[in-house]
């Protein structure tokens, strides 16, 4: 095999590798947050992602700190887990990225607000004012 044939083979392999690698699959990771009632401000790991209903991208699966706030309702603050789909598990994820399809992973989180009690709020403000004067 001559030098020219080797160069042509290497160039052909490079083009094929680029096309296959470039055409490989990828995963779009999203979290969709809804609330009842809607219109709540949402923080994901202390970063505002929007007002419900909202959707945002994320980088890793696992536990996240979630906060929601809406006037007239008790704030919500809890940990939630982003669950990985089967094609994101180790070893399987290598095969999934080789497939020329785009995967979309969406975690749906729904929160239900509880109305804040005006009586308790006024009492708390009164106690705070008393403490302030002491």
C-alpha positions in Angstrom: 0.0 0.0 0.0 1.5 3.3 -1.0 1.7 6.6 0.9 -1.2 8.1 -1.1 -3.5 5.1 -0.3 -2.6 5.4 3.4 -3.4 9.1 3.4 -6.7 8.5 1.6 -7.7 5.8 4.1 -6.8 7.9 7.1 -8.7 10.9 5.7 -11.7 8.6 5.0 -11.6 7.2 8.5 -11.4 10.7 9.9 -14.4 11.9 7.9 -16.4 8.8 9.0 -15.4 9.2 12.6 -16.4 12.8 12.5 -19.8 12.1 11.0 -20.5 9.2 13.4 -19.2 11.1 16.4 -21.1 14.3 15.3 -24.3 12.4 14.6 -24.2 10.6 18.0 -27.0 11.1 20.4 -27.2 13.5 23.2 -29.3 14.1 26.3 -31.3 17.2 27.1 -31.9 17.3 30.8 -34.9 19.4 32.0 -36.9 19.9 35.2 -40.5 21.1 35.0 -41.9 22.8 38.1 -45.6 23.4 38.6 -47.6 24.6 41.6 -51.1 24.9 42.8 -51.8 27.8 42.6 -49.4 28.8 39.9 -47.3 32.0 39.9 -44.8 31.0 42.5 -41.1 32.1 42.3 -38.9 29.0 42.2 -35.3 28.6 43.3 -33.2 25.5 42.5 -30.1 25.3 44.6 -30.4 29.0 45.4 -30.7 30.1 41.8 -34.0 31.5 40.5 -35.2 29.5 37.6 -38.6 31.2 37.0 -42.2 31.5 38.0 -44.5 28.4 38.0 -45.2 26.8 35.6 -41.5 26.9 34.5 -38.9 24.6 33.0 -35.1 24.7 33.3 -32.1 22.7 32.4 -29.8 20.9 34.8 -26.4 19.2 34.7 -26.5 16.3 37.1 -28.9 13.8 38.7 -29.2 13.6 42.4 -30.6 15.8 45.3 -31.5 19.4 44.8 -32.6 22.1 47.2 -36.0 23.5 46.0 -37.7 26.6 47.3 -41.0 28.2 46.2 -42.6 31.4 47.4 -46.0 32.9 46.7 -47.6 35.8 48.5 -50.4 34.7 50.9 -49.1 31.2 51.1 -46.6 29.3 53.4 -43.2 29.1 51.6 -42.1 25.6 50.5 -38.5 24.5 51.1 -37.5 20.9 50.6 -35.1 18.5 48.9 -36.1 16.8 45.7 -34.2 14.1 43.7 -33.6 14.3 40.0 -34.2 10.7 38.9 -32.0 9.4 36.1 -33.6 7.4 33.2 -32.3 4.0 32.4 -30.3 5.3 29.4 -28.3 7.5 31.8 -27.0 4.6 33.9 -23.2 3.8 33.6 -22.3 1.6 30.7 -25.8 2.0 29.1 -25.1 5.8 28.7 -22.1 5.0 26.4 -24.4 3.1 24.0 -27.1 5.8 24.3 -24.6 8.5 23.2 -23.5 6.4 20.2 -27.1 6.2 18.9 -27.9 9.1 16.6 -31.0 10.2 18.5 -31.6 13.0 20.9 -32.9 12.0 24.3 -35.0 14.3 26.4 -35.1 13.6 30.2 -37.8 15.6 32.0 -38.4 15.5 35.8 -41.8 16.8 36.7 -42.2 18.3 40.1 -45.5 19.5 41.5 -46.0 21.5 44.7 -49.2 22.4 46.5 -49.3 25.5 48.6 -51.0 26.0 52.0 -52.6 29.3 52.7 -50.8 31.3 55.4 -52.9 32.2 58.3 -53.3 36.0 58.7 -53.9 35.7 62.4 -50.6 33.9 63.0 -48.7 36.4 60.8 -50.1 39.4 62.7 -49.2 37.7 66.0 -45.7 37.0 64.8 -45.2 40.6 63.7 -46.6 41.8 67.1 -44.1 39.6 69.0 -41.3 40.8 66.8 -42.1 44.4 67.5 -42.2 43.7 71.3 -38.8 42.0 71.0 -37.4 44.9 69.1 -38.4 47.4 71.8 -36.7 45.4 74.6 
